[in-house]
C-alpha cells in the first residue's frame, strides 16, 4: 500500500511539473488517502501483534 501511495505521489509531482494541475491534485489526494490508510493498518497490526505476543497460554 505504501508503494501505491509513493507511485501516486510521483505521478502528482510529474503532472505538476508539466502543468496538469487537475491530475496533480487528484493524484496527490489519492496518495494522501492511501498513506493514511497504510498508517492506520500499520498501527493496528502493531497493536494486535503486541497483544498476541503477550498471550499466557501454557
C-alpha positions, 0 to 999 in steps of 0.5 A: 500500500505504501508503494501505491501511495509513493507511485501516486505521489510521483505521478502528482509531482510529474503532472505538476511539473508539466502543468496538469494541475487537475491530475496533480491534485487528484493524484496527490489526494489519492496518495494522501488517502492511501498513506493514511490508510497504510498508517492506520493498518500499520498501527493496528497490526502493531497493536494486535501483534503486541497483544498476541505476543503477550498471550499466557497460554501454557 
